[in-house]
Amino acid sequence: MPAPVDVLAVTSTGEAVTFWVLGPLALVAALMMVLSRNAVHAALFLAAVMLSLAGLYAAQDAPFLAAVQVIVYTGAILMLFLFVLMLVGVDSSDSLIETLRGQRVAALVVGLGFAALLMGAIAGAVVQSDGTVAAVGLEEANAEGNVVGIARLLFTDYLFAFEITSALLITAALGAMVLAHKERTEPRTSQRELARLRFTSDHPWPLPGPGVFAGTNSTATPALLPDGTEAPDSVSPVLERRSAERAGGPDNPLPRGLPGGDR
């Protein structure tokens, strides 16, 4: 058994400064992530937590874990969550609805239990029987390099746990696909049916863009039809209402072409 290495004796000044800067930052970001009512803001705070953890890994001579933390978790998985939230459009009121009764209390109990288990595992790894804080086997594990040492442990001593973790991740992905799947109650509309609906509507042709064949490029300028008349559908109703409000009301709008009018 290799001799224990005193952790407090080998801690450098740079490592201590890195810990006291990134540690509180990760803690504050984690609290803000839990307390945030907006899902997008919570995802951004989670990104700050992961980046802080990557810095702590790098300070502990674990460059492989730091790179994986940034590339895989922060750069791929978390950004995927953020893109999905932005595309789906989750409102802030959704987080206030508790779909499962007691989930907040259960999450608090499970979180405290996980924290106790994690602190116990760390204490058992670095605290010796005489009460001193020391790490055993760190130099031997990184003798061939951090990446080689992690690969050797993963595919030898912890191969079964590694494969079980991969199976759990695949199961979670399949479960998400099953939960997100929705049965179609109506048949899918074909291209022929879409074209038929378009030509039977009031506007079978595309709406003209604002300012087409006009003397100005303003979005409030209506387009001109082939006969020279104005196309009323080419101007947004929002602009018309705004022009009427600036003119003093819908009953007294400014004429077209004057400052403040529709043009």
Helices and strands as residue ranges (DSSP letters): E 5-6, H 7-10, H 13-35, H 39-59, H 63-68, I 69-78, H 79-88, G 92-96, H 103-126, E 134-135, H 138-141, H 146-154, H 159-180, H 191-199, E 223-224, E 230-231, G 232-234, H 237-247
